[in-house]
């Protein structure tokens, strides 16, 4: 955990819950997020380039990271979701945006193989 991560209190959460999905009736698409936050594409490329060819590989280790190396998750949360750096944004600051980015980037990682996750 770093000093950059701010979680707030339970009272903060209802104010930060998005109405974006309700207004559109859908979640934002990956392409919409990519246009709004181009750095997401760099994280997707990094996930796709991850070498999982060794005898063992753990996608969760890459996603969550181990100190002192930040995982992809921490870097994604800086760009999208409730606690993104850069302040409020009607789309990027939503849980829906985080879900879309998380699914797209995590799914690009190689599958776990012979690790403790299985």
CNS distance restraints for C-alpha pairs under 8 A (distance, minus, plus):
assign (resid   1 and name CA) (resid   5 and name CA) 6.98 0.50 0.50
assign (resid   5 and name CA) (resid  83 and name CA) 7.66 0.50 0.50
assign (resid   6 and name CA) (resid  83 and name CA) 6.79 0.50 0.50
assign (resid   7 and name CA) (resid  83 and name CA) 7.15 0.50 0.50
assign (resid   8 and name CA) (resid  12 and name CA) 6.16 0.50 0.50
assign (resid   8 and name CA) (resid  13 and name CA) 7.70 0.50 0.50
assign (resid   9 and name CA) (resid  13 and name CA) 6.99 0.50 0.50
assign (resid  10 and name CA) (resid  14 and name CA) 7.83 0.50 0.50
assign (resid  11 and name CA) (resid  15 and name CA) 7.89 0.50 0.50
assign (resid  12 and name CA) (resid  16 and name CA) 6.63 0.50 0.50
assign (resid  13 and name CA) (resid  17 and name CA) 6.22 0.50 0.50
assign (resid  16 and name CA) (resid  82 and name CA) 6.41 0.50 0.50
assign (resid  16 and name CA) (resid  94 and name CA) 7.57 0.50 0.50
assign (resid  17 and name CA) (resid  82 and name CA) 7.79 0.50 0.50
assign (resid  17 and name CA) (resid  94 and name CA) 6.82 0.50 0.50
assign (resid  17 and name CA) (resid  95 and name CA) 7.23 0.50 0.50
assign (resid  18 and name CA) (resid  90 and name CA) 7.86 0.50 0.50
assign (resid  18 and name CA) (resid  93 and name CA) 7.84 0.50 0.50
assign (resid  18 and name CA) (resid  94 and name CA) 5.27 0.50 0.50
assign (resid  18 and name CA) (resid  95 and name CA) 6.84 0.50 0.50
assign (resid  18 and name CA) (resid  96 and name CA) 7.70 0.50 0.50
assign (resid  19 and name CA) (resid  23 and name CA) 6.13 0.50 0.50
assign (resid  20 and name CA) (resid  24 and name CA) 6.33 0.50 0.50
assign (resid  20 and name CA) (resid  27 and name CA) 7.68 0.50 0.50
assign (resid  20 and name CA) (resid  90 and name CA) 6.93 0.50 0.50
assign (resid  20 and name CA) (resid  91 and name CA) 6.52 0.50 0.50
assign (resid  20 and name CA) (resid  94 and name CA) 7.50 0.50 0.50
assign (resid  21 and name CA) (resid  25 and name CA) 5.35 0.50 0.50
assign (resid  21 and name CA) (resid  26 and name CA) 4.96 0.50 0.50
assign (resid  21 and name CA) (resid  27 and name CA) 5.17 0.50 0.50
assign (resid  21 and name CA) (resid  28 and name CA) 7.43 0.50 0.50
assign (resid  21 and name CA) (resid  96 and name CA) 7.04 0.50 0.50
assign (resid  22 and name CA) (resid  26 and name CA) 6.93 0.50 0.50
assign (resid  27 and name CA) (resid  96 and name CA) 5.78 0.50 0.50
assign (resid  27 and name CA) (resid  97 and name CA) 7.19 0.50 0.50
assign (resid  27 and name CA) (resid 100 and name CA) 7.63 0.50 0.50
assign (resid  28 and name CA) (resid  32 and name CA) 6.24 0.50 0.50
assign (resid  28 and name CA) (resid  33 and name CA) 6.84 0.50 0.50
assign (resid  28 and name CA) (resid  91 and name CA) 7.54 0.50 0.50
assign (resid  28 and name CA) (resid  96 and name CA) 7.01 0.50 0.50
assign (resid  28 and name CA) (resid  97 and name CA) 6.25 0.50 0.50
assign (resid  28 and name CA) (resid 100 and name CA) 7.31 0.50 0.50
assign (resid  29 and name CA) (resid  33 and name CA) 6.40 0.50 0.50
assign (resid  29 and name CA) (resid 100 and name CA) 7.04 0.50 0.50
assign (resid  30 and name CA) (resid  34 and name CA) 6.01 0.50 0.50
assign (resid  30 and name CA) (resid 100 and name CA) 6.41 0.50 0.50
assign (resid  30 and name CA) (resid 101 and name CA) 6.79 0.50 0.50
assign (resid  30 and name CA) (resid 104 and name CA) 7.54 0.50 0.50
assign (resid  31 and name CA) (resid  35 and name CA) 6.17 0.50 0.50
assign (resid  32 and name CA) (resid  36 and name CA) 6.34 0.50 0.50
assign (resid  33 and name CA) (resid  37 and name CA) 5.85 0.50 0.50
assign (resid  33 and name CA) (resid  38 and name CA) 7.82 0.50 0.50
assign (resid  33 and name CA) (resid  40 and name CA) 7.77 0.50 0.50
assign (resid  33 and name CA) (resid  91 and name CA) 8.00 0.50 0.50
assign (resid  33 and name CA) (resid  92 and name CA) 7.14 0.50 0.50
assign (resid  33 and name CA) (resid  97 and name CA) 7.12 0.50 0.50
assign (resid  33 and name CA) (resid 101 and name CA) 7.78 0.50 0.50
assign (resid  34 and name CA) (resid  38 and name CA) 4.98 0.50 0.50
assign (resid  34 and name CA) (resid  39 and name CA) 7.54 0.50 0.50
assign (resid  34 and name CA) (resid  40 and name CA) 6.04 0.50 0.50
assign (resid  34 and name CA) (resid  41 and name CA) 6.27 0.50 0.50
assign (resid  36 and name CA) (resid  92 and name CA) 7.62 0.50 0.50
assign (resid  37 and name CA) (resid  79 and name CA) 7.15 0.50 0.50
assign (resid  37 and name CA) (resid  92 and name CA) 7.92 0.50 0.50
assign (resid  38 and name CA) (resid  42 and name CA) 7.40 0.50 0.50
assign (resid  39 and name CA) (resid  43 and name CA) 6.73 0.50 0.50
assign (resid  39 and name CA) (resid  79 and name CA) 7.74 0.50 0.50
assign (resid  40 and name CA) (resid  44 and name CA) 6.36 0.50 0.50
assign (resid  40 and name CA) (resid  76 and name CA) 7.22 0.50 0.50
assign (resid  40 and name CA) (resid  79 and name CA) 7.34 0.50 0.50
assign (resid  40 and name CA) (resid 101 and name CA) 7.51 0.50 0.50
assign (resid  41 and name CA) (resid  45 and name CA) 6.19 0.50 0.50
assign (resid  42 and name CA) (resid  46 and name CA) 6.19 0.50 0.50
assign (resid  43 and name CA) (resid  47 and name CA) 6.19 0.50 0.50
assign (resid  43 and name CA) (resid  72 and name CA) 7.20 0.50 0.50
assign (resid  43 and name CA) (resid  76 and name CA) 7.73 0.50 0.50
assign (resid  43 and name CA) (resid 105 and name CA) 7.02 0.50 0.50
assign (resid  44 and name CA) (resid  48 and name CA) 6.21 0.50 0.50
assign (resid  44 and name CA) (resid 104 and name CA) 7.46 0.50 0.50
assign (resid  44 and name CA) (resid 105 and name CA) 5.06 0.50 0.50
assign (resid  44 and name CA) (resid 108 and name CA) 6.97 0.50 0.50
assign (resid  45 and name CA) (resid  49 and name CA) 6.09 0.50 0.50
assign (resid  46 and name CA) (resid  50 and name CA) 6.27 0.50 0.50
assign (resid  47 and name CA) (resid 105 and name CA) 6.31 0.50 0.50
assign (resid  47 and name CA) (resid 106 and name CA) 7.26 0.50 0.50
assign (resid  47 and name CA) (resid 108 and name CA) 5.65 0.50 0.50
assign (resid  47 and name CA) (resid 109 and name CA) 5.13 0.50 0.50
assign (resid  48 and name CA) (resid 108 and name CA) 5.22 0.50 0.50
assign (resid  48 and name CA) (resid 109 and name CA) 5.82 0.50 0.50
assign (resid  48 and name CA) (resid 110 and name CA) 7.72 0.50 0.50
assign (resid  50 and name CA) (resid 109 and name CA) 6.57 0.50 0.50
assign (resid  50 and name CA) (resid 110 and name CA) 7.19 0.50 0.50
assign (resid  51 and name CA) (resid 110 and name CA) 7.57 0.50 0.50
assign (resid  52 and name CA) (resid  56 and name CA) 7.63 0.50 0.50
assign (resid  52 and name CA) (resid  57 and name CA) 5.51 0.50 0.50
assign (resid  52 and name CA) (resid  58 and name CA) 7.99 0.50 0.50
assign (resid  52 and name CA) (resid 110 and name CA) 5.65 0.50 0.50
assign (resid  52 and name CA) (resid 111 and name CA) 7.64 0.50 0.50
assign (resid  53 and name CA) (resid  57 and name CA) 7.47 0.50 0.50
assign (resid  55 and name CA) (resid 113 and name CA) 7.58 0.50 0.50
assign (resid  55 and name CA) (resid 114 and name CA) 7.49 0.50 0.50
assign (resid  56 and name CA) (resid 112 and name CA) 7.65 0.50 0.50
assign (resid  56 and name CA) (resid 113 and name CA) 5.33 0.50 0.50
assign (resid  56 and name CA) (resid 114 and name CA) 5.18 0.50 0.50
assign (resid  56 and name CA) (resid 115 and name CA) 6.10 0.50 0.50
assign (resid  57 and name CA) (resid 111 and name CA) 7.63 0.50 0.50
assign (resid  57 and name CA) (resid 112 and name CA) 5.31 0.50 0.50
assign (resid  57 and name CA) (resid 113 and name CA) 5.10 0.50 0.50
assign (resid  57 and name CA) (resid 114 and name CA) 6.74 0.50 0.50
assign (resid  57 and name CA) (resid 115 and name CA) 6.24 0.50 0.50
assign (resid  58 and name CA) (resid  62 and name CA) 6.84 0.50 0.50
assign (resid  58 and name CA) (resid 111 and name CA) 7.38 0.50 0.50
assign (resid  58 and name CA) (resid 112 and name CA) 4.59 0.50 0.50
assign (resid  58 and name CA) (resid 113 and name CA) 6.46 0.50 0.50
assign (resid  58 and name CA) (resid 114 and name CA) 7.92 0.50 0.50
assign (resid  58 and name CA) (resid 115 and name CA) 5.74 0.50 0.50
assign (resid  58 and name CA) (resid 116 and name CA) 7.95 0.50 0.50
assign (resid  58 and name CA) (resid 117 and name CA) 7.34 0.50 0.50
assign (resid  59 and name CA) (resid  63 and name CA) 6.12 0.50 0.50
assign (resid  59 and name CA) (resid 106 and name CA) 7.92 0.50 0.50
assign (resid  59 and name CA) (resid 109 and name CA) 6.16 0.50 0.50
assign (resid  59 and name CA) (resid 110 and name CA) 6.46 0.50 0.50
assign (resid  59 and name CA) (resid 111 and name CA) 6.22 0.50 0.50
assign (resid  59 and name CA) (resid 112 and name CA) 5.33 0.50 0.50
assign (resid  60 and name CA) (resid  64 and name CA) 5.79 0.50 0.50
assign (resid  60 and name CA) (resid  65 and name CA) 7.70 0.50 0.50
assign (resid  60 and name CA) (resid 112 and name CA) 7.75 0.50 0.50
assign (resid  60 and name CA) (resid 117 and name CA) 7.77 0.50 0.50
assign (resid  61 and name CA) (resid  65 and name CA) 5.19 0.50 0.50
assign (resid  61 and name CA) (resid  66 and name CA) 6.84 0.50 0.50
assign (resid  61 and name CA) (resid  71 and name CA) 7.48 0.50 0.50
assign (resid  62 and name CA) (resid  71 and name CA) 5.62 0.50 0.50
assign (resid  62 and name CA) (resid  72 and name CA) 6.60 0.50 0.50
assign (resid  63 and name CA) (resid  71 and name CA) 4.99 0.50 0.50
assign (resid  63 and name CA) (resid  72 and name CA) 4.79 0.50 0.50
assign (resid  63 and name CA) (resid  73 and name CA) 5.40 0.50 0.50
assign (resid  63 and name CA) (resid 106 and name CA) 6.91 0.50 0.50
assign (resid  64 and name CA) (resid  70 and name CA) 7.41 0.50 0.50
assign (resid  64 and name CA) (resid  71 and name CA) 4.59 0.50 0.50
assign (resid  64 and name CA) (resid  72 and name CA) 6.45 0.50 0.50
assign (resid  64 and name CA) (resid  73 and name CA) 5.69 0.50 0.50
assign (resid  64 and name CA) (resid  74 and name CA) 7.25 0.50 0.50
assign (resid  65 and name CA) (resid  69 and name CA) 5.94 0.50 0.50
assign (resid  65 and name CA) (resid  70 and name CA) 5.10 0.50 0.50
assign (resid  65 and name CA) (resid  71 and name CA) 3.55 0.50 0.50
assign (resid  65 and name CA) (resid  72 and name CA) 7.00 0.50 0.50
assign (resid  65 and name CA) (resid  73 and name CA) 7.87 0.50 0.50
assign (resid  66 and name CA) (resid  70 and name CA) 6.60 0.50 0.50
assign (resid  66 and name CA) (resid  71 and name CA) 6.91 0.50 0.50
assign (resid  70 and name CA) (resid  74 and name CA) 6.33 0.50 0.50
assign (resid  70 and name CA) (resid  75 and name CA) 7.23 0.50 0.50
assign (resid  71 and name CA) (resid  75 and name CA) 6.80 0.50 0.50
assign (resid  72 and name CA) (resid  76 and name CA) 6.10 0.50 0.50
assign (resid  73 and name CA) (resid  77 and name CA) 6.18 0.50 0.50
assign (resid  73 and name CA) (resid 102 and name CA) 7.53 0.50 0.50
assign (resid  74 and name CA) (resid  78 and name CA) 6.52 0.50 0.50
assign (resid  75 and name CA) (resid  79 and name CA) 6.90 0.50 0.50
assign (resid  76 and name CA) (resid  80 and name CA) 6.21 0.50 0.50
assign (resid  76 and name CA) (resid  98 and name CA) 7.63 0.50 0.50
assign (resid  76 and name CA) (resid 101 and name CA) 7.38 0.50 0.50
assign (resid  76 and name CA) (resid 102 and name CA) 7.36 0.50 0.50
assign (resid  77 and name CA) (resid  81 and name CA) 5.95 0.50 0.50
assign (resid  77 and name CA) (resid  83 and name CA) 6.85 0.50 0.50
assign (resid  77 and name CA) (resid  84 and name CA) 5.71 0.50 0.50
assign (resid  77 and name CA) (resid  98 and name CA) 7.16 0.50 0.50
assign (resid  78 and name CA) (resid  83 and name CA) 7.05 0.50 0.50
assign (resid  78 and name CA) (resid  84 and name CA) 4.42 0.50 0.50
assign (resid  78 and name CA) (resid  85 and name CA) 5.09 0.50 0.50
assign (resid  79 and name CA) (resid  84 and name CA) 5.18 0.50 0.50
assign (resid  79 and name CA) (resid  85 and name CA) 6.32 0.50 0.50
assign (resid  79 and name CA) (resid  92 and name CA) 7.34 0.50 0.50
assign (resid  80 and name CA) (resid  84 and name CA) 5.23 0.50 0.50
assign (resid  80 and name CA) (resid  92 and name CA) 4.90 0.50 0.50
assign (resid  80 and name CA) (resid  93 and name CA) 5.59 0.50 0.50
assign (resid  80 and name CA) (resid  94 and name CA) 7.02 0.50 0.50
assign (resid  80 and name CA) (resid  95 and name CA) 7.99 0.50 0.50
assign (resid  80 and name CA) (resid  97 and name CA) 6.09 0.50 0.50
assign (resid  80 and name CA) (resid  98 and name CA) 5.24 0.50 0.50
assign (resid  80 and name CA) (resid 101 and name CA) 7.70 0.50 0.50
assign (resid  81 and name CA) (resid  92 and name CA) 6.12 0.50 0.50
assign (resid  81 and name CA) (resid  93 and name CA) 4.45 0.50 0.50
assign (resid  81 and name CA) (resid  94 and name CA) 4.74 0.50 0.50
assign (resid  81 and name CA) (resid  95 and name CA) 5.08 0.50 0.50
assign (resid  81 and name CA) (resid  96 and name CA) 7.54 0.50 0.50
assign (resid  81 and name CA) (resid  97 and name CA) 6.13 0.50 0.50
assign (resid  81 and name CA) (resid  98 and name CA) 4.75 0.50 0.50
assign (resid  82 and name CA) (resid  93 and name CA) 4.87 0.50 0.50
assign (resid  82 and name CA) (resid  94 and name CA) 5.52 0.50 0.50
assign (resid  82 and name CA) (resid  95 and name CA) 6.24 0.50 0.50
assign (resid  83 and name CA) (resid  87 and name CA) 7.99 0.50 0.50
assign (resid  83 and name CA) (resid  93 and name CA) 7.00 0.50 0.50
assign (resid  84 and name CA) (resid  88 and name CA) 7.78 0.50 0.50
assign (resid  84 and name CA) (resid  92 and name CA) 7.81 0.50 0.50
assign (resid  84 and name CA) (resid  93 and name CA) 6.30 0.50 0.50
assign (resid  87 and name CA) (resid  93 and name CA) 7.83 0.50 0.50
assign (resid  88 and name CA) (resid  92 and name CA) 7.74 0.50 0.50
assign (resid  88 and name CA) (resid  93 and name CA) 5.68 0.50 0.50
assign (resid  89 and name CA) (resid  93 and name CA) 5.11 0.50 0.50
assign (resid  90 and name CA) (resid  94 and name CA) 7.21 0.50 0.50
assign (resid  91 and name CA) (resid  97 and name CA) 6.61 0.50 0.50
assign (resid  92 and name CA) (resid  97 and name CA) 5.70 0.50 0.50
assign (resid  92 and name CA) (resid  98 and name CA) 7.68 0.50 0.50
assign (resid  93 and name CA) (resid  97 and name CA) 7.09 0.50 0.50
assign (resid  93 and name CA) (resid  98 and name CA) 8.00 0.50 0.50
assign (resid  94 and name CA) (resid  98 and name CA) 6.57 0.50 0.50
assign (resid  95 and name CA) (resid  99 and name CA) 6.17 0.50 0.50
assign (resid  96 and name CA) (resid 100 and name CA) 6.30 0.50 0.50
assign (resid  97 and name CA) (resid 101 and name CA) 6.24 0.50 0.50
assign (resid  98 and name CA) (resid 102 and name CA) 5.86 0.50 0.50
assign (resid  99 and name CA) (resid 103 and name CA) 6.06 0.50 0.50
assign (resid 100 and name CA) (resid 104 and name CA) 6.19 0.50 0.50
assign (resid 101 and name CA) (resid 105 and name CA) 6.01 0.50 0.50
assign (resid 102 and name CA) (resid 106 and name CA) 5.71 0.50 0.50
assign (resid 103 and name CA) (resid 107 and name CA) 5.79 0.50 0.50
assign (resid 104 and name CA) (resid 108 and name CA) 6.49 0.50 0.50
assign (resid 105 and name CA) (resid 109 and name CA) 7.10 0.50 0.50
assign (resid 112 and name CA) (resid 117 and name CA) 7.49 0.50 0.50
assign (resid 112 and name CA) (resid 118 and name CA) 7.58 0.50 0.50
assign (resid 113 and name CA) (resid 118 and name CA) 7.80 0.50 0.50
assign (resid 114 and name CA) (resid 118 and name CA) 7.11 0.50 0.50
